[in-house]
Amino acid sequence: MSSTKKSIRKSVSVPPTVAKRVRSLARAQRTSESRVLVELIETGLAAKDDERQHFQDLVDQLARAKTKAEQKRLKEELARLTFGD
Protein backbone atom coordinates (compact mmCIF):
# COMPACT_ATOMS: atom_id res chain seq x y z
CA MET A 1 0.00 0.00 0.00
CA SER A 2 1.26 3.46 -0.87
CA SER A 3 1.78 5.96 1.93
CA THR A 4 1.05 8.97 -0.29
CA LYS A 5 -2.47 10.29 -0.15
CA LYS A 6 -4.14 10.91 -3.45
CA SER A 7 -6.37 13.92 -3.85
CA ILE A 8 -10.02 13.22 -4.51
CA ARG A 9 -11.66 15.33 -7.17
CA LYS A 10 -14.93 16.95 -6.08
CA SER A 11 -17.22 19.23 -7.98
CA VAL A 12 -18.98 22.03 -6.14
CA SER A 13 -21.20 24.88 -7.19
CA VAL A 14 -20.73 28.16 -5.39
CA PRO A 15 -22.76 31.35 -5.54
CA PRO A 16 -21.38 34.02 -7.88
CA THR A 17 -20.38 36.28 -4.97
CA VAL A 18 -18.31 33.48 -3.41
CA ALA A 19 -16.72 32.62 -6.76
CA LYS A 20 -15.75 36.27 -7.22
CA ARG A 21 -14.12 36.40 -3.77
CA VAL A 22 -12.25 33.13 -4.37
CA ARG A 23 -11.01 34.40 -7.73
CA SER A 24 -9.85 37.64 -6.11
CA LEU A 25 -8.02 35.76 -3.34
CA ALA A 26 -6.37 33.48 -5.88
CA ARG A 27 -5.10 36.44 -7.88
CA ALA A 28 -3.82 38.21 -4.76
CA GLN A 29 -2.03 35.06 -3.56
CA ARG A 30 -0.88 34.16 -7.06
CA THR A 31 -2.26 30.67 -6.75
CA SER A 32 -5.11 28.65 -8.20
CA GLU A 33 -8.73 28.99 -7.23
CA SER A 34 -8.68 25.29 -6.29
CA ARG A 35 -5.83 25.91 -3.82
CA VAL A 36 -7.77 28.81 -2.28
CA LEU A 37 -10.87 26.62 -1.91
CA VAL A 38 -8.83 23.84 -0.26
CA GLU A 39 -7.26 26.33 2.17
CA LEU A 40 -10.67 27.80 3.02
CA ILE A 41 -12.12 24.35 3.64
CA GLU A 42 -9.15 23.36 5.80
CA THR A 43 -9.49 26.58 7.79
CA GLY A 44 -13.22 25.98 8.25
CA LEU A 45 -12.65 22.40 9.41
CA ALA A 46 -9.99 23.54 11.89
CA ALA A 47 -12.37 26.21 13.19
CA LYS A 48 -15.07 23.57 13.72
CA ASP A 49 -12.59 21.38 15.62
CA ASP A 50 -11.58 24.37 17.77
CA GLU A 51 -15.24 25.17 18.45
CA ARG A 52 -15.89 21.57 19.52
CA GLN A 53 -12.85 21.64 21.83
CA HIS A 54 -13.99 24.95 23.34
CA PHE A 55 -17.41 23.42 23.99
CA GLN A 56 -15.85 20.39 25.68
CA ASP A 57 -13.64 22.66 27.80
CA LEU A 58 -16.72 24.58 28.95
CA VAL A 59 -18.51 21.34 29.83
CA ASP A 60 -15.50 20.28 31.92
CA GLN A 61 -15.45 23.68 33.64
CA LEU A 62 -19.18 23.40 34.35
CA ALA A 63 -18.66 20.01 35.97
CA ARG A 64 -16.01 21.54 38.26
CA ALA A 65 -17.81 24.84 38.93
CA LYS A 66 -18.30 25.48 42.62
CA THR A 67 -20.61 28.50 42.66
CA LYS A 68 -24.08 29.00 41.23
CA ALA A 69 -22.90 32.19 39.50
CA GLU A 70 -20.09 30.33 37.73
CA GLN A 71 -22.48 27.54 36.73
CA LYS A 72 -24.95 30.08 35.35
CA ARG A 73 -22.24 31.89 33.35
CA LEU A 74 -20.98 28.62 31.86
CA LYS A 75 -24.51 27.44 31.02
CA GLU A 76 -25.21 30.73 29.25
CA GLU A 77 -22.00 30.44 27.24
CA LEU A 78 -22.83 26.84 26.29
CA ALA A 79 -26.33 27.94 25.22
CA ARG A 80 -24.82 30.72 23.07
CA LEU A 81 -22.48 28.23 21.40
CA THR A 82 -25.33 25.80 20.80
CA PHE A 83 -28.16 28.12 19.81
CA GLY A 84 -26.45 31.41 18.89
CA ASP A 85 -27.15 34.83 20.36
Contacts in CASP RR format, 6 or more apart in sequence:
PFRMAT RR
TARGET T0000
AUTHOR 0000-0000-0000
METHOD contacts of the structure
MODEL  1
MSSTKKSIRKSVSVPPTVAKRVRSLARAQRTSESRVLVELIETGLAAKDD
ERQHFQDLVDQLARAKTKAEQKRLKEELARLTFGD
12 37 0 8 1.000
14 22 0 8 1.000
22 33 0 8 1.000
22 36 0 8 1.000
22 37 0 8 1.000
22 40 0 8 1.000
23 33 0 8 1.000
25 36 0 8 1.000
26 32 0 8 1.000
26 33 0 8 1.000
26 35 0 8 1.000
26 36 0 8 1.000
29 35 0 8 1.000
29 36 0 8 1.000
51 81 0 8 1.000
54 81 0 8 1.000
55 78 0 8 1.000
55 81 0 8 1.000
55 82 0 8 1.000
58 74 0 8 1.000
58 77 0 8 1.000
58 78 0 8 1.000
58 81 0 8 1.000
59 78 0 8 1.000
61 74 0 8 1.000
62 71 0 8 1.000
62 74 0 8 1.000
62 75 0 8 1.000
62 78 0 8 1.000
65 71 0 8 1.000
65 74 0 8 1.000
END
